[in-house]
Amino acid sequence: MTPNIHHIIRQHVGLLVRCIDRLYLHAYMPKLQTSGGLCHFLDTHLGHPIPSPALFKPMHDRFVDAVHAFATPRDSADPV
C-alpha cells in the first residue's frame, strides 16, 4: 500500500483546540530545528545572509494580519 498524505504527516502535524475561538497548528519542520538549517532558510528563502531574530517579526506580523483579514468578515460573534 502506498502511503497517502495523512499517513505521512500524522506523526508530525497536530491540531490542538484550547478554546472555541483559538486553534493552534504545530508542525514539525526538521530542517528548521537546527541553527544551520535556520540560517540556510533565512539566506536562501528570505535572501538575508546574516541571520537575525529581527527577521521573524515581519513574517509574524504578516501572518497575524492575514489571520485577522480572514477572520474579520467571518466573525459572527460580538467582540468581547
PDB file of N, CA, C and O in Angstrom:
ATOM      1  N   MET A   1       0.836  -1.180   0.000  1.00  0.00           N
ATOM      2  CA  MET A   1       0.000   0.000   0.000  1.00  0.00           C
ATOM      3  C   MET A   1       0.884   1.247   0.000  1.00  0.00           C
ATOM      4  O   MET A   1       1.786   1.369   0.829  1.00  0.00           O
ATOM      5  N   THR A   2       0.632   2.157  -0.910  1.00  0.00           N
ATOM      6  CA  THR A   2       1.359   3.414  -0.977  1.00  0.00           C
ATOM      7  C   THR A   2       0.786   4.371   0.071  1.00  0.00           C
ATOM      8  O   THR A   2      -0.427   4.570   0.130  1.00  0.00           O
ATOM      9  N   PRO A   3       1.660   4.968   0.902  1.00  0.00           N
ATOM     10  CA  PRO A   3       1.131   5.868   1.928  1.00  0.00           C
ATOM     11  C   PRO A   3       0.557   7.137   1.310  1.00  0.00           C
ATOM     12  O   PRO A   3       1.104   7.682   0.351  1.00  0.00           O
ATOM     13  N   ASN A   4      -0.559   7.599   1.878  1.00  0.00           N
ATOM     14  CA  ASN A   4      -1.112   8.867   1.431  1.00  0.00           C
ATOM     15  C   ASN A   4      -0.615   9.974   2.358  1.00  0.00           C
ATOM     16  O   ASN A   4       0.118   9.708   3.312  1.00  0.00           O
ATOM     17  N   ILE A   5      -1.012  11.206   2.077  1.00  0.00           N
ATOM     18  CA  ILE A   5      -0.503  12.338   2.858  1.00  0.00           C
ATOM     19  C   ILE A   5      -0.881  12.223   4.332  1.00  0.00           C
ATOM     20  O   ILE A   5      -0.106  12.630   5.198  1.00  0.00           O
ATOM     21  N   HIS A   6      -2.055  11.677   4.630  1.00  0.00           N
ATOM     22  CA  HIS A   6      -2.466  11.510   6.026  1.00  0.00           C
ATOM     23  C   HIS A   6      -1.474  10.629   6.784  1.00  0.00           C
ATOM     24  O   HIS A   6      -1.067  10.966   7.896  1.00  0.00           O
ATOM     25  N   HIS A   7      -1.089   9.511   6.191  1.00  0.00           N
ATOM     26  CA  HIS A   7      -0.155   8.609   6.861  1.00  0.00           C
ATOM     27  C   HIS A   7       1.242   9.217   6.992  1.00  0.00           C
ATOM     28  O   HIS A   7       1.952   8.947   7.960  1.00  0.00           O
ATOM     29  N   ILE A   8       1.629  10.029   6.025  1.00  0.00           N
ATOM     30  CA  ILE A   8       2.966  10.631   6.058  1.00  0.00           C
ATOM     31  C   ILE A   8       3.072  11.691   7.147  1.00  0.00           C
ATOM     32  O   ILE A   8       4.073  11.737   7.862  1.00  0.00           O
ATOM     33  N   ILE A   9       2.053  12.549   7.288  1.00  0.00           N
ATOM     34  CA  ILE A   9       2.177  13.663   8.225  1.00  0.00           C
ATOM     35  C   ILE A   9       1.506  13.451   9.571  1.00  0.00           C
ATOM     36  O   ILE A   9       1.642  14.305  10.447  1.00  0.00           O
ATOM     37  N   ARG A  10       0.794  12.363   9.774  1.00  0.00           N
ATOM     38  CA  ARG A  10       0.036  12.225  11.020  1.00  0.00           C
ATOM     39  C   ARG A  10       0.914  12.233  12.263  1.00  0.00           C
ATOM     40  O   ARG A  10       0.439  12.588  13.341  1.00  0.00           O
ATOM     41  N   GLN A  11       2.183  11.852  12.141  1.00  0.00           N
ATOM     42  CA  GLN A  11       3.087  11.899  13.283  1.00  0.00           C
ATOM     43  C   GLN A  11       3.739  13.271  13.452  1.00  0.00           C
ATOM     44  O   GLN A  11       4.432  13.508  14.442  1.00  0.00           O
ATOM     45  N   HIS A  12       3.524  14.177  12.493  1.00  0.00           N
ATOM     46  CA  HIS A  12       4.219  15.461  12.523  1.00  0.00           C
ATOM     47  C   HIS A  12       3.295  16.672  12.642  1.00  0.00           C
ATOM     48  O   HIS A  12       3.764  17.770  12.941  1.00  0.00           O
ATOM     49  N   VAL A  13       2.016  16.498  12.418  1.00  0.00           N
ATOM     50  CA  VAL A  13       1.088  17.624  12.459  1.00  0.00           C
ATOM     51  C   VAL A  13      -0.022  17.309  13.448  1.00  0.00           C
ATOM     52  O   VAL A  13      -0.589  16.217  13.444  1.00  0.00           O
ATOM     53  N   GLY A  14      -0.318  18.279  14.290  1.00  0.00           N
ATOM     54  CA  GLY A  14      -1.379  18.085  15.258  1.00  0.00           C
ATOM     55  C   GLY A  14      -2.279  19.297  15.326  1.00  0.00           C
ATOM     56  O   GLY A  14      -1.851  20.413  15.032  1.00  0.00           O
ATOM     57  N   LEU A  15      -3.493  19.091  15.703  1.00  0.00           N
ATOM     58  CA  LEU A  15      -4.444  20.179  15.880  1.00  0.00           C
ATOM     59  C   LEU A  15      -4.846  20.190  17.343  1.00  0.00           C
ATOM     60  O   LEU A  15      -5.307  19.181  17.877  1.00  0.00           O
ATOM     61  N   LEU A  16      -4.673  21.321  17.982  1.00  0.00           N
ATOM     62  CA  LEU A  16      -4.990  21.458  19.385  1.00  0.00           C
ATOM     63  C   LEU A  16      -6.002  22.579  19.544  1.00  0.00           C
ATOM     64  O   LEU A  16      -5.756  23.701  19.103  1.00  0.00           O
ATOM     65  N   VAL A  17      -7.136  22.290  20.168  1.00  0.00           N
ATOM     66  CA  VAL A  17      -8.154  23.296  20.403  1.00  0.00           C
ATOM     67  C   VAL A  17      -8.153  23.606  21.894  1.00  0.00           C
ATOM     68  O   VAL A  17      -8.484  22.746  22.710  1.00  0.00           O
ATOM     69  N   ARG A  18      -7.786  24.818  22.244  1.00  0.00           N
ATOM     70  CA  ARG A  18      -7.738  25.230  23.649  1.00  0.00           C
ATOM     71  C   ARG A  18      -8.989  26.007  24.032  1.00  0.00           C
ATOM     72  O   ARG A  18      -9.368  26.044  25.203  1.00  0.00           O
ATOM     73  N   CYS A  19      -9.603  26.599  23.090  1.00  0.00           N
ATOM     74  CA  CYS A  19     -10.796  27.397  23.321  1.00  0.00           C
ATOM     75  C   CYS A  19     -11.558  27.403  22.007  1.00  0.00           C
ATOM     76  O   CYS A  19     -10.969  27.191  20.947  1.00  0.00           O
ATOM     77  N   ILE A  20     -12.836  27.639  22.063  1.00  0.00           N
ATOM     78  CA  ILE A  20     -13.637  27.576  20.848  1.00  0.00           C
ATOM     79  C   ILE A  20     -13.154  28.569  19.785  1.00  0.00           C
ATOM     80  O   ILE A  20     -13.371  28.350  18.593  1.00  0.00           O
ATOM     81  N   ASP A  21     -12.507  29.649  20.202  1.00  0.00           N
ATOM     82  CA  ASP A  21     -12.046  30.635  19.229  1.00  0.00           C
ATOM     83  C   ASP A  21     -10.523  30.645  19.059  1.00  0.00           C
ATOM     84  O   ASP A  21      -9.965  31.588  18.498  1.00  0.00           O
ATOM     85  N   ARG A  22      -9.853  29.594  19.545  1.00  0.00           N
ATOM     86  CA  ARG A  22      -8.396  29.518  19.409  1.00  0.00           C
ATOM     87  C   ARG A  22      -8.004  28.180  18.797  1.00  0.00           C
ATOM     88  O   ARG A  22      -8.351  27.128  19.334  1.00  0.00           O
ATOM     89  N   LEU A  23      -7.293  28.211  17.694  1.00  0.00           N
ATOM     90  CA  LEU A  23      -6.778  26.998  17.069  1.00  0.00           C
ATOM     91  C   LEU A  23      -5.278  27.149  16.893  1.00  0.00           C
ATOM     92  O   LEU A  23      -4.800  28.204  16.478  1.00  0.00           O
ATOM     93  N   TYR A  24      -4.542  26.103  17.204  1.00  0.00           N
ATOM     94  CA  TYR A  24      -3.097  26.107  17.057  1.00  0.00           C
ATOM     95  C   TYR A  24      -2.693  24.951  16.155  1.00  0.00           C
ATOM     96  O   TYR A  24      -3.219  23.846  16.287  1.00  0.00           O
ATOM     97  N   LEU A  25      -1.781  25.194  15.260  1.00  0.00           N
ATOM     98  CA  LEU A  25      -1.239  24.136  14.423  1.00  0.00           C
ATOM     99  C   LEU A  25       0.246  24.022  14.735  1.00  0.00           C
ATOM    100  O   LEU A  25       1.006  24.975  14.565  1.00  0.00           O
ATOM    101  N   HIS A  26       0.641  22.857  15.189  1.00  0.00           N
ATOM    102  CA  HIS A  26       2.048  22.590  15.467  1.00  0.00           C
ATOM    103  C   HIS A  26       2.576  21.699  14.348  1.00  0.00           C
ATOM    104  O   HIS A  26       2.061  20.602  14.132  1.00  0.00           O
ATOM    105  N   ALA A  27       3.575  22.152  13.654  1.00  0.00           N
ATOM    106  CA  ALA A  27       4.141  21.377  12.555  1.00  0.00           C
ATOM    107  C   ALA A  27       5.617  21.106  12.848  1.00  0.00           C
ATOM    108  O   ALA A  27       6.328  21.960  13.378  1.00  0.00           O
ATOM    109  N   TYR A  28       6.047  19.935  12.504  1.00  0.00           N
ATOM    110  CA  TYR A  28       7.442  19.549  12.673  1.00  0.00           C
ATOM    111  C   TYR A  28       8.172  19.822  11.370  1.00  0.00           C
ATOM    112  O   TYR A  28       7.843  19.244  10.334  1.00  0.00           O
ATOM    113  N   MET A  29       9.160  20.700  11.423  1.00  0.00           N
ATOM    114  CA  MET A  29       9.953  21.029  10.250  1.00  0.00           C
ATOM    115  C   MET A  29      11.410  20.765  10.604  1.00  0.00           C
ATOM    116  O   MET A  29      12.094  21.646  11.125  1.00  0.00           O
ATOM    117  N   PRO A  30      11.886  19.559  10.323  1.00  0.00           N
ATOM    118  CA  PRO A  30      13.213  19.166  10.800  1.00  0.00           C
ATOM    119  C   PRO A  30      14.340  20.065  10.312  1.00  0.00           C
ATOM    120  O   PRO A  30      15.313  20.265  11.039  1.00  0.00           O
ATOM    121  N   LYS A  31      14.241  20.610   9.114  1.00  0.00           N
ATOM    122  CA  LYS A  31      15.339  21.455   8.610  1.00  0.00           C
ATOM    123  C   LYS A  31      15.419  22.787   9.351  1.00  0.00           C
ATOM    124  O   LYS A  31      16.452  23.453   9.300  1.00  0.00           O
ATOM    125  N   LEU A  32      14.352  23.186  10.037  1.00  0.00           N
ATOM    126  CA  LEU A  32      14.382  24.432  10.795  1.00  0.00           C
ATOM    127  C   LEU A  32      14.663  24.192  12.278  1.00  0.00           C
ATOM    128  O   LEU A  32      14.595  25.124  13.079  1.00  0.00           O
ATOM    129  N   GLN A  33      14.975  22.959  12.645  1.00  0.00           N
ATOM    130  CA  GLN A  33      15.240  22.623  14.037  1.00  0.00           C
ATOM    131  C   GLN A  33      16.709  22.797  14.410  1.00  0.00           C
ATOM    132  O   GLN A  33      17.068  22.672  15.581  1.00  0.00           O
ATOM    133  N   THR A  34      17.557  23.083  13.430  1.00  0.00           N
ATOM    134  CA  THR A  34      18.979  23.275  13.715  1.00  0.00           C
ATOM    135  C   THR A  34      19.374  24.695  13.328  1.00  0.00           C
ATOM    136  O   THR A  34      18.726  25.319  12.488  1.00  0.00           O
ATOM    137  N   SER A  35      20.424  25.194  13.935  1.00  0.00           N
ATOM    138  CA  SER A  35      20.874  26.553  13.621  1.00  0.00           C
ATOM    139  C   SER A  35      21.330  26.651  12.168  1.00  0.00           C
ATOM    140  O   SER A  35      21.090  27.666  11.513  1.00  0.00           O
ATOM    141  N   GLY A  36      21.984  25.608  11.657  1.00  0.00           N
ATOM    142  CA  GLY A  36      22.417  25.628  10.261  1.00  0.00           C
ATOM    143  C   GLY A  36      21.244  25.645   9.299  1.00  0.00           C
ATOM    144  O   GLY A  36      21.263  26.365   8.301  1.00  0.00           O
ATOM    145  N   GLY A  37      20.221  24.851   9.598  1.00  0.00           N
ATOM    146  CA  GLY A  37      19.036  24.825   8.749  1.00  0.00           C
ATOM    147  C   GLY A  37      18.300  26.145   8.778  1.00  0.00           C
ATOM    148  O   GLY A  37      17.800  26.604   7.751  1.00  0.00           O
ATOM    149  N   LEU A  38      18.228  26.761   9.948  1.00  0.00           N
ATOM    150  CA  LEU A  38      17.562  28.054  10.077  1.00  0.00           C
ATOM    151  C   LEU A  38      18.331  29.140   9.323  1.00  0.00           C
ATOM    152  O   LEU A  38      17.723  29.973   8.651  1.00  0.00           O
ATOM    153  N   CYS A  39      19.637  29.138   9.429  1.00  0.00           N
ATOM    154  CA  CYS A  39      20.462  30.109   8.690  1.00  0.00           C
ATOM    155  C   CYS A  39      20.301  29.903   7.187  1.00  0.00           C
ATOM    156  O   CYS A  39      20.224  30.871   6.430  1.00  0.00           O
ATOM    157  N   HIS A  40      20.251  28.660   6.760  1.00  0.00           N
ATOM    158  CA  HIS A  40      20.047  28.357   5.342  1.00  0.00           C
ATOM    159  C   HIS A  40      18.694  28.905   4.871  1.00  0.00           C
ATOM    160  O   HIS A  40      18.615  29.501   3.797  1.00  0.00           O
ATOM    161  N   PHE A  41      17.647  28.715   5.648  1.00  0.00           N
ATOM    162  CA  PHE A  41      16.321  29.236   5.313  1.00  0.00           C
ATOM    163  C   PHE A  41      16.351  30.752   5.198  1.00  0.00           C
ATOM    164  O   PHE A  41      15.844  31.316   4.229  1.00  0.00           O
ATOM    165  N   LEU A  42      16.946  31.412   6.188  1.00  0.00           N
ATOM    166  CA  LEU A  42      16.988  32.871   6.164  1.00  0.00           C
ATOM    167  C   LEU A  42      17.769  33.397   4.968  1.00  0.00           C
ATOM    168  O   LEU A  42      17.415  34.428   4.397  1.00  0.00           O
ATOM    169  N   ASP A  43      18.819  32.698   4.593  1.00  0.00           N
ATOM    170  CA  ASP A  43      19.647  33.134   3.467  1.00  0.00           C
ATOM    171  C   ASP A  43      18.990  32.809   2.129  1.00  0.00           C
ATOM    172  O   ASP A  43      18.779  33.706   1.312  1.00  0.00           O
ATOM    173  N   THR A  44      18.666  31.549   1.896  1.00  0.00           N
ATOM    174  CA  THR A  44      18.176  31.153   0.567  1.00  0.00           C
ATOM    175  C   THR A  44      16.714  31.508   0.335  1.00  0.00           C
ATOM    176  O   THR A  44      16.349  31.895  -0.775  1.00  0.00           O
ATOM    177  N   HIS A  45      15.881  31.386   1.338  1.00  0.00           N
ATOM    178  CA  HIS A  45      14.449  31.654   1.146  1.00  0.00           C
ATOM    179  C   HIS A  45      14.117  33.134   1.281  1.00  0.00           C
ATOM    180  O   HIS A  45      13.350  33.681   0.488  1.00  0.00           O
ATOM    181  N   LEU A  46      14.706  33.786   2.304  1.00  0.00           N
ATOM    182  CA  LEU A  46      14.385  35.192   2.540  1.00  0.00           C
ATOM    183  C   LEU A  46      15.418  36.155   1.968  1.00  0.00           C
ATOM    184  O   LEU A  46      15.159  37.355   1.872  1.00  0.00           O
ATOM    185  N   GLY A  47      16.585  35.643   1.587  1.00  0.00           N
ATOM    186  CA  GLY A  47      17.606  36.498   0.990  1.00  0.00           C
ATOM    187  C   GLY A  47      18.386  37.345   1.982  1.00  0.00           C
ATOM    188  O   GLY A  47      18.899  38.404   1.621  1.00  0.00           O
ATOM    189  N   HIS A  48      18.482  36.892   3.230  1.00  0.00           N
ATOM    190  CA  HIS A  48      19.229  37.619   4.255  1.00  0.00           C
ATOM    191  C   HIS A  48      20.420  36.762   4.685  1.00  0.00           C
ATOM    192  O   HIS A  48      20.244  35.827   5.466  1.00  0.00           O
ATOM    193  N   PRO A  49      21.627  37.057   4.195  1.00  0.00           N
ATOM    194  CA  PRO A  49      22.784  36.214   4.511  1.00  0.00           C
ATOM    195  C   PRO A  49      23.232  36.299   5.971  1.00  0.00           C
ATOM    196  O   PRO A  49      23.944  35.414   6.446  1.00  0.00           O
ATOM    197  N   ILE A  50      22.825  37.349   6.688  1.00  0.00           N
ATOM    198  CA  ILE A  50      23.198  37.480   8.098  1.00  0.00           C
ATOM    199  C   ILE A  50      21.966  37.156   8.939  1.00  0.00           C
ATOM    200  O   ILE A  50      20.996  37.913   8.921  1.00  0.00           O
ATOM    201  N   PRO A  51      21.988  36.033   9.681  1.00  0.00           N
ATOM    202  CA  PRO A  51      20.812  35.648  10.468  1.00  0.00           C
ATOM    203  C   PRO A  51      20.574  36.608  11.634  1.00  0.00           C
ATOM    204  O   PRO A  51      21.514  37.072  12.279  1.00  0.00           O
ATOM    205  N   SER A  52      19.314  36.889  11.886  1.00  0.00           N
ATOM    206  CA  SER A  52      18.938  37.759  12.994  1.00  0.00           C
ATOM    207  C   SER A  52      17.515  37.426  13.421  1.00  0.00           C
ATOM    208  O   SER A  52      16.662  37.166  12.572  1.00  0.00           O
ATOM    209  N   PRO A  53      17.246  37.428  14.727  1.00  0.00           N
ATOM    210  CA  PRO A  53      15.879  37.200  15.191  1.00  0.00           C
ATOM    211  C   PRO A  53      14.905  38.271  14.682  1.00  0.00           C
ATOM    212  O   PRO A  53      13.704  38.020  14.582  1.00  0.00           O
ATOM    213  N   ALA A  54      15.417  39.448  14.366  1.00  0.00           N
ATOM    214  CA  ALA A  54      14.567  40.537  13.873  1.00  0.00           C
ATOM    215  C   ALA A  54      13.902  40.184  12.545  1.00  0.00           C
ATOM    216  O   ALA A  54      12.899  40.799  12.183  1.00  0.00           O
ATOM    217  N   LEU A  55      14.431  39.218  11.820  1.00  0.00           N
ATOM    218  CA  LEU A  55      13.854  38.826  10.541  1.00  0.00           C
ATOM    219  C   LEU A  55      12.511  38.128  10.698  1.00  0.00           C
ATOM    220  O   LEU A  55      11.744  38.041   9.739  1.00  0.00           O
ATOM    221  N   PHE A  56      12.217  37.633  11.890  1.00  0.00           N
ATOM    222  CA  PHE A  56      10.968  36.909  12.103  1.00  0.00           C
ATOM    223  C   PHE A  56       9.782  37.831  12.394  1.00  0.00           C
ATOM    224  O   PHE A  56       8.635  37.439  12.177  1.00  0.00           O
ATOM    225  N   LYS A  57      10.035  39.040  12.879  1.00  0.00           N
ATOM    226  CA  LYS A  57       8.939  39.966  13.198  1.00  0.00           C
ATOM    227  C   LYS A  57       8.082  40.290  11.979  1.00  0.00           C
ATOM    228  O   LYS A  57       6.857  40.233  12.085  1.00  0.00           O
ATOM    229  N   PRO A  58       8.663  40.629  10.822  1.00  0.00           N
ATOM    230  CA  PRO A  58       7.812  40.906   9.661  1.00  0.00           C
ATOM    231  C   PRO A  58       6.981  39.688   9.239  1.00  0.00           C
ATOM    232  O   PRO A  58       5.829  39.842   8.835  1.00  0.00           O
ATOM    233  N   MET A  59       7.550  38.484   9.328  1.00  0.00           N
ATOM    234  CA  MET A  59       6.778  37.278   8.988  1.00  0.00           C
ATOM    235  C   MET A  59       5.635  37.097   9.978  1.00  0.00           C
ATOM    236  O   MET A  59       4.515  36.769   9.586  1.00  0.00           O
ATOM    237  N   HIS A  60       5.914  37.309  11.250  1.00  0.00           N
ATOM    238  CA  HIS A  60       4.882  37.213  12.282  1.00  0.00           C
ATOM    239  C   HIS A  60       3.763  38.212  12.017  1.00  0.00           C
ATOM    240  O   HIS A  60       2.583  37.862  12.049  1.00  0.00           O
ATOM    241  N   ASP A  61       4.143  39.449  11.755  1.00  0.00           N
ATOM    242  CA  ASP A  61       3.134  40.492  11.536  1.00  0.00           C
ATOM    243  C   ASP A  61       2.274  40.200  10.310  1.00  0.00           C
ATOM    244  O   ASP A  61       1.062  40.410  10.341  1.00  0.00           O
ATOM    245  N   ARG A  62       2.893  39.716   9.227  1.00  0.00           N
ATOM    246  CA  ARG A  62       2.120  39.368   8.024  1.00  0.00           C
ATOM    247  C   ARG A  62       1.149  38.231   8.309  1.00  0.00           C
ATOM    248  O   ARG A  62       0.014  38.244   7.833  1.00  0.00           O
ATOM    249  N   PHE A  63       1.595  37.251   9.082  1.00  0.00           N
ATOM    250  CA  PHE A  63       0.727  36.131   9.431  1.00  0.00           C
ATOM    251  C   PHE A  63      -0.456  36.596  10.271  1.00  0.00           C
ATOM    252  O   PHE A  63      -1.595  36.222   9.990  1.00  0.00           O
ATOM    253  N   VAL A  64      -0.204  37.401  11.291  1.00  0.00           N
ATOM    254  CA  VAL A  64      -1.277  37.904  12.148  1.00  0.00           C
ATOM    255  C   VAL A  64      -2.260  38.744  11.340  1.00  0.00           C
ATOM    256  O   VAL A  64      -3.472  38.610  11.505  1.00  0.00           O
ATOM    257  N   ASP A  65      -1.745  39.608  10.470  1.00  0.00           N
ATOM    258  CA  ASP A  65      -2.619  40.423   9.620  1.00  0.00           C
ATOM    259  C   ASP A  65      -3.468  39.554   8.704  1.00  0.00           C
ATOM    260  O   ASP A  65      -4.648  39.842   8.503  1.00  0.00           O
ATOM    261  N   ALA A  66      -2.892  38.502   8.150  1.00  0.00           N
ATOM    262  CA  ALA A  66      -3.633  37.602   7.265  1.00  0.00           C
ATOM    263  C   ALA A  66      -4.720  36.855   8.021  1.00  0.00           C
ATOM    264  O   ALA A  66      -5.816  36.660   7.494  1.00  0.00           O
ATOM    265  N   VAL A  67      -4.435  36.434   9.244  1.00  0.00           N
ATOM    266  CA  VAL A  67      -5.446  35.754  10.053  1.00  0.00           C
ATOM    267  C   VAL A  67      -6.589  36.709  10.369  1.00  0.00           C
ATOM    268  O   VAL A  67      -7.758  36.336  10.272  1.00  0.00           O
ATOM    269  N   HIS A  68      -6.255  37.943  10.748  1.00  0.00           N
ATOM    270  CA  HIS A  68      -7.299  38.930  11.027  1.00  0.00           C
ATOM    271  C   HIS A  68      -8.123  39.230   9.780  1.00  0.00           C
ATOM    272  O   HIS A  68      -9.348  39.325   9.858  1.00  0.00           O
ATOM    273  N   ALA A  69      -7.466  39.379   8.631  1.00  0.00           N
ATOM    274  CA  ALA A  69      -8.184  39.659   7.386  1.00  0.00           C
ATOM    275  C   ALA A  69      -9.106  38.505   7.010  1.00  0.00           C
ATOM    276  O   ALA A  69     -10.189  38.724   6.469  1.00  0.00           O
ATOM    277  N   PHE A  70      -8.683  37.293   7.292  1.00  0.00           N
ATOM    278  CA  PHE A  70      -9.513  36.132   7.010  1.00  0.00           C
ATOM    279  C   PHE A  70     -10.681  36.029   7.989  1.00  0.00           C
ATOM    280  O   PHE A  70     -11.810  35.743   7.590  1.00  0.00           O
ATOM    281  N   ALA A  71     -10.405  36.265   9.272  1.00  0.00           N
ATOM    282  CA  ALA A  71     -11.409  36.039  10.307  1.00  0.00           C
ATOM    283  C   ALA A  71     -12.433  37.162  10.420  1.00  0.00           C
ATOM    284  O   ALA A  71     -13.593  36.897  10.733  1.00  0.00           O
ATOM    285  N   THR A  72     -12.041  38.393  10.176  1.00  0.00           N
ATOM    286  CA  THR A  72     -12.933  39.527  10.400  1.00  0.00           C
ATOM    287  C   THR A  72     -14.250  39.422   9.637  1.00  0.00           C
ATOM    288  O   THR A  72     -15.304  39.581  10.252  1.00  0.00           O
ATOM    289  N   PRO A  73     -14.245  39.165   8.336  1.00  0.00           N
ATOM    290  CA  PRO A  73     -15.549  39.082   7.646  1.00  0.00           C
ATOM    291  C   PRO A  73     -16.354  37.845   8.036  1.00  0.00           C
ATOM    292  O   PRO A  73     -17.550  37.776   7.755  1.00  0.00           O
ATOM    293  N   ARG A  74     -15.721  36.876   8.676  1.00  0.00           N
ATOM    294  CA  ARG A  74     -16.414  35.645   9.062  1.00  0.00           C
ATOM    295  C   ARG A  74     -16.858  35.670  10.521  1.00  0.00           C
ATOM    296  O   ARG A  74     -17.487  34.722  10.992  1.00  0.00           O
ATOM    297  N   ASP A  75     -16.542  36.732  11.229  1.00  0.00           N
ATOM    298  CA  ASP A  75     -16.856  36.825  12.652  1.00  0.00           C
ATOM    299  C   ASP A  75     -18.333  37.128  12.839  1.00  0.00           C
ATOM    300  O   ASP A  75     -18.819  38.195  12.466  1.00  0.00           O
ATOM    301  N   SER A  76     -19.038  36.164  13.427  1.00  0.00           N
ATOM    302  CA  SER A  76     -20.477  36.361  13.653  1.00  0.00           C
ATOM    303  C   SER A  76     -20.781  36.666  15.109  1.00  0.00           C
ATOM    304  O   SER A  76     -21.921  36.967  15.463  1.00  0.00           O
ATOM    305  N   ALA A  77     -19.760  36.589  15.952  1.00  0.00           N
ATOM    306  CA  ALA A  77     -19.964  36.850  17.382  1.00  0.00           C
ATOM    307  C   ALA A  77     -19.646  38.305  17.691  1.00  0.00           C
ATOM    308  O   ALA A  77     -18.847  38.943  17.007  1.00  0.00           O
ATOM    309  N   ASP A  78     -20.287  38.812  18.731  1.00  0.00           N
ATOM    310  CA  ASP A  78     -19.959  40.167  19.194  1.00  0.00           C
ATOM    311  C   ASP A  78     -18.597  40.158  19.837  1.00  0.00           C
ATOM    312  O   ASP A  78     -18.238  39.180  20.493  1.00  0.00           O
ATOM    313  N   PRO A  79     -17.809  41.233  19.668  1.00  0.00           N
ATOM    314  CA  PRO A  79     -16.497  41.286  20.330  1.00  0.00           C
ATOM    315  C   PRO A  79     -16.664  41.282  21.840  1.00  0.00           C
ATOM    316  O   PRO A  79     -17.630  41.820  22.382  1.00  0.00           O
ATOM    317  N   VAL A  80     -15.707  40.669  22.496  1.00  0.00           N
ATOM    318  CA  VAL A  80     -15.759  40.577  23.961  1.00  0.00           C
ATOM    319  C   VAL A  80     -15.241  41.837  24.568  1.00  0.00           C
ATOM    320  O   VAL A  80     -15.201  41.962  25.792  1.00  0.00           O
TER     321      VAL A  80
END
